[in-house]
Amino acid sequence: MPRLWLIAANEYKRHVLNRGFLFAVLSVPLLIGAMIGLIMLMERMRVNNRPVGYVDLSGSLVTQSDSTNAGPVQFVAFPSEDLAQSALEAGELQAYYILADDYEQSRKVELVFVQSPGDNASAQFYDFLRLNRLHKDARADWPLSLDLVGRRVVEGTFVTVRSADGVRVYNESYPVSFLLPFFIGLGFIVLLTSTSTTLAQAFAEEKENRTIEVLATSVSPGQLVAGKVLGISAMGLTELGAWVAAVSVLLGILSRINSWGWLAIIWVHPRTLATIVVVAVPTYVMFAGLMIALGSTVADVQESQQIGGVLSLLFTLPIYATEAMVEHSTGSLAIGLSLFPFTALVSFCLLTGFSSVPWWQVGASVMILTLCATGAIWLAGRAFRLGMLRYGKRVDWRELLGRGSRVPEPSGSPGRRGIP
């Protein structure tokens, strides 16, 4: 057993202290940062704070004041459309609105522009109309001040939905916390894809420099494979944790720069986080064992990568059934996908965001995953014993499953020939 942990620690250090690991850790946060930067650039391009004019032919709007203007865009009143058009052509306005004569009955508003106005200007003018209506209908017996009522009108509705057990909290204004478990599932799929090559090549270096024979005489194949699986699994989970930490720091910096207050209130219930963690660890160990087994049974690494890509697709199956799982979170499909080893993690990432998952379902899934992870490590060890001396040759799956020839001994023990 000490040799197993020694192999695991050496494998972990070999990958974590590599430059490729640092690149893999930084690539995802940098990609997310580039995407957020692109979104910020697009948002800035749609913002225009230049003045906007309006022509009130109905005479229903009050004079603009601090209580009727809820943003940085200034609205300029014009007595006629000709004057507003002249100001627009002179570049003094980005656009102007025309309220019809029968605006009180028809609510007809016409927008005139040379180039499309900013989205913020259109939204602010809509609030300007609502605040004007509020001032016109204001009553003297209101218990609250007109400015306070106007602020609430502009802010709109603010609904928070909490489950009875307090685990799930949904805020329609800040849906990121609600979708965060799903994003964690997507990150796990990216982790599987990025580390599949490393897992498939677990013994490539040892076979290339012919040190595999020395290792086979020092430790048992089971210990060697189990150490490899644990070391690479720890490396993968470290990479995932580094992604979460780096993205959290990046979002924290962006929230301060752009005053995004919603980033500061992202919250996940500890029970939801614990469920994802206890399901993710055996899931990754199972995937690591299967990928090492594939790498030991095929003739070249490219073939194992292709098979590993198909294997990774199995983990994404719950995404295609999201609607059915959300609508029927206690149905047979949702429970079946949460208990099936390849789809359990992504299923729980979806279910914990949209429903309350009972403890028995989590416990049963973890038990099944633990058994499958143990079986995957055993299968990888058997595949290694069959293929460790077969350079460039394929290991038949009938042999791997015990239907072919006897597995050779790793040490120098004499072989036995069957008598026909």
N, C-alpha and C positions, 0 to 999 in steps of 0.2 A: 504493500500500500504506500509506503514512503516514496517508492520509485514512481508510482503513478503521479503523485503530487509534484515530484521533481520534474517529470516530463511536462506536466501541465504548466508549471511556473516557467520553465524554459521556453515552451512554445508561446506563452503569453508575452514574455519579454522580447522574444525574437520578432514578433509582429508589431507590438506596441512601440518599440524603440526604433522601428523602421521609418524612413522618410515617407514611404507610401501611406502609412497609417496617418501621419500628420496631414498629408494632402487629402485623404479621405474624410478626416474629421472636419477640415476647413471648407471642403468643397460644398457641402450641403448648406451651412450657414451663409457662405458667400453667394450661392445660388438664390437662397431665399432673400438675402439682402438686395441682390440685383433685381429680383422680381418686385420687392417692395419699393425700391428706388424708381423702377419703371412706372409703377402705379402712382407714386407721388408725383412724378413728372407729368403723367397724363392728367392727374387731378389739377395740378397747377395750370396746365394748358387750358383747362375748362373753366378756370376762375378769371373773371374780369370785373374789376372794381370801378371802372369808369362810370360816370353818371348816366342815368337812364331818364328819359323824358316821358311825360304822359300828357294827353289831351283829354280832359274830362268834359265831354259834350253834354253829359247828364247833370253835371253840377252836384253829384252825390258825395264827392270826396272832400274831406276836411283838409285844412292846410297842413303840410308836412311838419312834424315835430319829433322830438325824441321819443315820445310815446307811441308814434305811429310808424317809426322807422326802426327795424330790428336788425340792422346790419351795416356794413361799411359802404354799400352803394347808395349814393345820393339820388333822390328822385326830384326832377325839375318839372314844374308845371308850366305848360304853354297854353295861351288862350286860343290858338288856332293850329291846325295841322300844318299850314305853310311855314310858320315859324319853327315848329319842331322839325320839319323836313330840312329847312335851311341849317339848323344846328347839327343835324345828323350828317349832312353833306360836308359841313365845315370840320367834322371830326370832333365836335364837342360832346357828342353822345355816342354810345355804342348801339342804342336802339331807342324807340319810343313806342308807347302804347296809346291806343285810341279807345276810349270808353264810349259806346254807342249812346244815342239820345235816350233810348229806352233801357239803359243798363239795369235799372232797378227791377225791371220785369224780365228781360232777356238774358242778363249777365253776359252780354256779348262784348268781347274785348279783342281788338285787332293789334297785332305786333308788326312793326315796320323796322327793318334793319338792312344794312348793306352786307355785313358779315354776322353770322349767328352770335347772339350775345352769350355771355357766360352763364353756365347753369346756376351759379349762385345768384346772379341778377334776377333770373326768372323766378327762382324760389323766393327771393326776398320781396319781389313785387307782389307775389301771391300773399305773403304775410302782410304786406302793406295794405292790400285790399281788405283782408280779414280784420286788421286792427282798426281801419277806418269804419268798417261795419260795427265793430264793438263800440267805438266812440259815439257813433250815431245812435246806437241803441242803449247807451249807458243810462242807469237809473241812479237817483240820488240815495236810495235806501240800500245800496249794496254794502255788505259788511266789509268787503275788501277794497283796497285802493284800485283804481283803474289800471295803474302801471303793473301791479302784481297780477291782476286778471289777464292783462295783455301778454305778460311774459308766459303765463301758463298756456294761453291760446297758441302762441308761437311754438312752444316746446312740444305741444301735442300730447298724445297718450303715452303713458309709461307703465307697462304691464310686466309684472314679475310673477311667474308660475313656479310654485314649489310642490314637490311631491309630499305625500303624507309622512314618509319616513325621513324627509329632510335631505336625502342624498342628491336628488336632482333639482337644480334651480335653473329656470329658463328666463332670460331677460331678452325681450325682443329688440331692445336697443343695442345690446352687446352679446351677439350670438356666439362669439368665439369660444367662451367657456363651455357652451352647450355642445359645440362640435369638436372640442379639443380631443376627446378620446378617439374620434374617427381619424383625426390628423395623426395621432400616435400610431394607429394601425397602419396608415399609409407609410409612416416613417419606418415601421418594422418591415414592411414589404420592400422598401428601398434598401434596408439593411440586408435582407436575404439576397437580393439581387447583387449587391455590391460585394458580399463576402462569399458568394457561391464559388467563384474561381479559386479563392484561397482554400476553401474546404476541399474542392476537387483535387487540388495539388498538394494535399497535406503531406504526402510521402514522395512527392516528385524529387525534391532535393536529395533525400536519402537514397532513392533508387538511382539517381543520376551519378552520384559519387560513390556508389556501391558500399555505403555504410549500413545499408539495411541488414546485411548479413551479420555485422557486428552487433547491431541493436537486437537482432533476433536471438542472439546467444546470451544477451545480458538481461533482458526483460521478456516477459511473456507477451504474445501478440495482444491479449486482452488489455493488459496494463498500458502498452504502448498506444493502442487505439483510444482507450478511455482518456489517457493523458492528453492526446492530441485533441480530442473532442472537447474536453473541459477547457484547455488552454485557448483554443480558437473561439469557443463559445464565450469565454470571459472577455476575449478581445472584442468580439462583436457587440456584446452588451456594454462594454466600456465605450465603444464608438457611438452607440445609440445614446448613452448618457451624456457623452461630450456634445453630441448634436443638440440635445435638449438644453444643456447649460449654455452653449454658445448662442442658440436662438433666443433663449430667455434674456441674455445680456444684450443681444442686438435689439430686441424689441423694447427693452427698457431704455436704451439710448435713444431709439427713435421716438419713443413716447415723450421723452423730455425735450427733444429737438422740435417736434411738431405739435406738442401739447395734446397728444392722443391719450386722453384720460382713460379710455376704455381698455388700453393695454395694461394699465395698472391694476385692474380689478378682475383679471383672468383668474379663475378659481376652479379647482377640481376637488371634489370630496375625497378625503383619504380612503374611504372604502372603494371608490371607483379606481383610484390609483393602485391600491393594493390588489384589487382583482386583476387588473391588467398585468401587474408585475408577476404575480404567482402563476399566471397563465403563460406569460411571455417566456419565462426562463426555461421550462421544460419543452416548450415549442421550439425554441432555437436549438436546444440540445438535440432534440429529435431530428431537426433539419440538418444539423451538423453531422450527426451519425449517418444519415441517409446519403448525404453528399460525399462523405468519405468512402462509404460503401460503393457508390457509383464510380468514384475516382479509382477505386481498386479493381473494379470489374471490367472497365472498358479499356480499349487498347491505347487511346490517346486522350489528352485533356480536353480537346475541342469537342469530342463526342460527349464527355461528361458535362460540359457546359451547356450543350443543347438539351440534354436530358434534365439538367438542373433548372433550366429555364422553364420547361414544361412543368416541373415539380413546383416551381415558385408560383405558377399560375393558379394552382389549386388553392393557395392561400387567399386569392382575390375573389373567389366565388361568392362570398357573402355580399360583396359590393353590388353585384348584379341583382341580388335579392333584397336590397335595402328597403324598398317600399313595402314588400310583403312582411319583412321582419319588423318594421316599425308599426304597421297596422295591426299585426298579430304577434306581439312580442312573446306571448305565452303559447303560441301555436306549435304544432309538431315540426314545422320547417325551422323555426328559430331555435327550438330546443335541439333538434337533430344537428344543425350546423354548429351549434355551440359545443356539442359533445363529440363531433367528428374531429380527429386530431389536426387535420390540415386546415380546417376552417374555424377552429375554436377561437383563436386570438382575435381575428378581425371581427368575428361574430360578437364577442364580448365587447369590443371597442364600439360597435354599433349599439348593442343592447344597453350598455351602461349609460349611453348618452340619451337614449329615448325611453327607457323603462327601468324598473327596479328588478334586478336579477336576484333570485333567491339563493341562499347559501348552498343548498343541496346541489344546485346546478353547477355552481362554481367548484364545489368539492368533487363532484363526479367528473367534471372535465379535467381538473388537475390530476386526479387519480389515473384517468385514462391516458393523459399526456405523459405522466411519469412512467407508466408501463411501456408506452410506445417509445419514449426516449431511451429506456433501458434496453428494449428490444433493438432499437436502431444502433446503439453502441455494440451490442452483441453481434448484430449483422455486419457491422463495419469490421469488427475483429475477425470474424470468420472470413469475410472477403479479403482482408489483408493476409491472413494465413494462406489462403489459396493462391493469391496473386503476387506475393512478395518476391518470388523468384521467377516470375513469368514476365520477362522484359518484352514489351511490345506485343503481348498476347492478351486475348480476351478471356475472362473467366465466365464460364457458362452459369446462368442463373439456376439451372437445375442442380449443379454442383453446390452452389451457394445455399440453396434451400434444403440440401441433404439428400437429393435424389441421384447424385452422381457418385463419383469416386470419393474415397475417404480423404479427409483433410490431412495433408502432410504435417508431420511434427516439425516445429520450428527448430529444435535442437538437432544434434547430430545422431539421434537415435536411429538404429537400423530399421529399414523399411521392411514391410511384409508383403509378400506376393501371394495372392490367392491361388489356390489349386483348382483348376477347372474340373 
